[in-house]
């Protein structure tokens, strides 16, 4: 067995847990996750400790379970949709260059991670909201740099928002419609999340227009 493969750096630990590296760093600093330091001062996490932490969270935070499943399901569907060429049929997508398409796919994965954190937190912290706003600005920049109008950029964003909500509804059906209160609360949280991102996108566009 490769012992070194059992240890992950900060970025790898964050990817495994589906959170931002700053969140993993905070958990480690509070002693919630065991951490070791390399001679150079870099954090290293044992995979078994991360998995144990994730299991504890799932046991104590039911909403987090749903959020993790949403992310896994959404990632699987995203790969499937790219294979089926659904994005290729979108006029705005056809105007994106290859580099932006790759960036947009990475941004979509980051969006799913933020959804997971947002739905798992009883009260989203300022750092999460700041990341969400930054993501909105990133969507606006990608569209503008590829010559998309604001309407086309918003249409691109709405494509991914619809995808997130479709995933949520499919999960509700898969559970037999159980827990309507929980699902209603999750829908409300998703709406608040996506609205904040859309507002950040529009605000970024307005700021660019004023500067221009």
Secondary structure, DSSP 8 states (H G I E B T S, - for coil): --GGGGEE-HHHHHHHHTS-HHHHHHHHHTTSS--EE-TTS-EEEEHHHHHHHHHHHHHH-HHHHHHHHHHHHHHHHHHHHHHHTTGGG-HHHHTS-HHHHHHHHHHHHHHHHHHHHHHH-SS--HHHHHHHHHHHHHHHHHHHHTT--HHHHHHHHHHHHHHHHHHHHHHHHHTTT--HHHHHHHHHHHHHHHHHHHHHHHHHHHHHHHH-
